[in-house]
Amino acid sequence: MMSIDVRVGEGATFIWLPEPVIAARGCDHRQETRVRLAGSARFLLREELIAGRHGERPGTLAQRVRATRGGGALYDQELRIGARHTGWDTPAVAGTAGCVGNTLVVDPGSTIGTGTAAPGTRSDVVDGSTALMGIAPDTVQISSVGRDNLAVSRSTSAALEMLGPPWSPDRDGDP
């Protein structure tokens, strides 16, 4: 079990780009990330999960990210893969993809999550395997699946490009 606690204070910005997690055959891993954001804190978390090494089925892994802002709930998502988690390899979750990516961007004062229908309802399909979704007027989630982490990384970078500065990736692919 890996437990991560992040606190981002008023007016601060925290950009977190951890290396991909590889759920190698035989692993049994759980990761819980708790993020506490002050009302004016900006945050970006970009995660990638690789389902097994080349040519093997993955082990068991569960990742959960919970984010609160100003003490109230903002985001709570869990991804489970492996034989113990029925349905993870169906089209509704990861299908036959070898990699799953998830990015959360919180930018108070912006309108990055605003769609044309109503605030917080932005929904853009970046390509056939990546979606950018508004979950609040100033918050978006980017979800992507791909054959490998390079494909997921490229699609996620394209979605971040749609958000514009300061979230657009630089020449190295980092925001």
C-alpha positions in Angstrom: 0.0 0.0 0.0 1.3 3.4 -1.0 -0.4 6.4 0.6 0.3 9.9 -0.7 -1.0 13.2 0.9 -0.7 16.5 -0.9 -1.7 19.9 0.4 -1.6 23.0 -1.8 -1.9 26.3 -0.1 -3.6 29.6 -1.1 -2.2 31.0 -4.3 0.2 28.1 -4.8 0.5 25.9 -7.9 1.5 22.2 -7.8 2.3 20.2 -10.9 2.9 16.5 -10.3 4.1 14.3 -13.2 5.1 11.0 -11.6 6.7 8.3 -13.7 4.3 5.6 -15.1 3.3 2.8 -12.8 3.8 -0.7 -14.3 1.5 -3.4 -13.0 3.8 -6.3 -13.7 2.5 -9.9 -13.5 2.3 -11.0 -9.9 2.1 -7.6 -8.3 -0.6 -6.7 -5.7 -0.4 -3.0 -5.3 -2.7 -0.3 -3.9 -2.1 3.4 -4.2 -4.2 6.1 -2.5 -3.6 9.8 -3.3 -5.3 12.5 -1.2 -5.1 16.0 -2.4 -6.3 19.0 -0.3 -6.5 22.2 -2.2 -7.0 25.7 -0.8 -9.6 27.7 -2.6 -7.2 29.5 -4.9 -4.7 26.7 -5.3 -3.9 25.4 -8.9 -3.1 21.8 -9.4 -2.2 19.3 -12.2 -1.7 15.6 -11.7 -0.8 13.4 -14.7 -0.7 9.7 -14.1 -0.2 6.7 -16.4 -0.7 3.1 -15.6 0.9 0.4 -17.8 -1.0 -2.9 -17.6 1.8 -5.5 -17.5 5.2 -5.7 -19.2 5.3 -6.5 -22.9 3.4 -9.6 -23.8 2.2 -10.4 -20.2 -1.1 -10.0 -18.3 -0.9 -7.4 -15.5 -0.9 -8.1 -11.8 -3.4 -6.6 -9.5 -3.5 -2.9 -8.9 -5.9 -0.3 -7.5 -5.2 3.4 -7.7 -7.5 6.0 -6.1 -7.3 9.8 -6.3 -9.4 12.0 -4.0 -9.3 15.8 -4.2 -11.0 18.3 -2.0 -11.0 22.1 -2.3 -11.6 24.4 0.6 -12.7 21.3 2.6 -15.4 20.2 0.1 -15.3 17.3 -2.3 -14.0 18.0 -5.8 -12.9 14.7 -7.4 -12.8 11.0 -6.4 -11.8 8.3 -8.9 -10.5 4.8 -8.5 -9.1 2.5 -11.2 -8.7 -1.2 -10.6 -7.0 -3.6 -13.0 -6.0 -7.3 -12.8 -7.7 -10.7 -12.4 -9.3 -9.9 -9.1 -11.2 -6.9 -10.6 -13.9 -8.2 -12.9 -14.6 -6.0 -16.0 -11.4 -3.9 -16.0 -10.5 -5.3 -19.4 -13.9 -4.5 -21.0 -14.5 -1.6 -23.3 -16.0 0.4 -20.4 -12.7 0.6 -18.6 -9.5 -0.3 -20.4 -10.5 -2.8 -23.1 -7.4 -4.2 -24.8 -5.3 -1.1 -24.1 -1.9 -1.6 -22.6 -1.9 1.8 -20.9 -4.4 4.0 -19.1 -3.8 7.7 -18.5 -5.6 10.1 -16.1 -5.0 13.8 -15.7 -6.7 16.2 -13.3 -6.3 20.0 -13.8 -7.7 22.5 -11.3 -7.3 26.2 -12.2 -9.4 28.6 -10.1 -10.6 31.7 -11.9 -10.4 30.0 -15.3 -13.2 28.5 -17.4 -11.3 25.4 -18.6 -14.2 23.1 -17.6 -17.0 25.2 -19.2 -18.8 23.8 -22.2 -21.3 25.3 -24.5 -24.3 23.6 -22.8 -23.7 24.6 -19.2 -20.8 25.5 -16.8 -18.7 22.4 -15.9 -20.1 20.4 -18.8 -17.2 20.6 -21.2 -16.7 17.4 -23.2 -14.2 17.1 -26.0 -13.1 14.0 -27.7 -9.4 14.5 -28.5 -9.0 11.3 -30.6 -10.7 7.9 -30.5 -9.2 7.0 -27.2 -8.9 10.3 -25.2 -11.6 12.6 -23.7 -11.3 15.9 -21.9 -14.3 16.4 -19.5 -15.2 19.4 -17.5 -16.1 18.4 -13.9 -16.5 22.0 -12.6 -16.2 25.4 -14.4 -12.5 25.5 -13.5 -11.6 21.8 -13.4 -11.1 19.2 -16.1 -10.3 15.5 -16.2 -8.5 14.0 -19.2 -8.9 10.2 -19.6 -7.0 8.2 -22.2 -6.3 4.6 -23.2 -3.7 3.4 -25.7 -1.6 0.5 -26.8 1.4 1.9 -24.8 2.3 4.9 -22.7 3.8 6.8 -25.7 0.3 6.8 -27.3 -1.4 7.9 -24.1 1.2 10.6 -23.4 0.8 12.0 -26.9 -3.0 12.1 -26.6 -2.9 13.6 -23.2 -0.5 16.3 -24.4 -2.9 17.1 -27.2 -5.7 17.5 -24.7 -3.6 19.8 -22.5 -2.8 21.8 -25.6 -6.6 22.5 -26.0 -6.6 24.1 -22.5 -3.9 26.6 -23.5 -1.4 28.3 -21.3 -0.2 27.6 -18.7 -1.3 23.9 -19.2 -0.1 23.5 -22.8 2.9 21.2 -22.9 6.4 22.6 -23.7 8.6 21.1 -26.3 9.5 18.2 -23.9 5.9 17.3 -23.4 5.7 18.6 -19.8 3.1 21.3 -18.9 
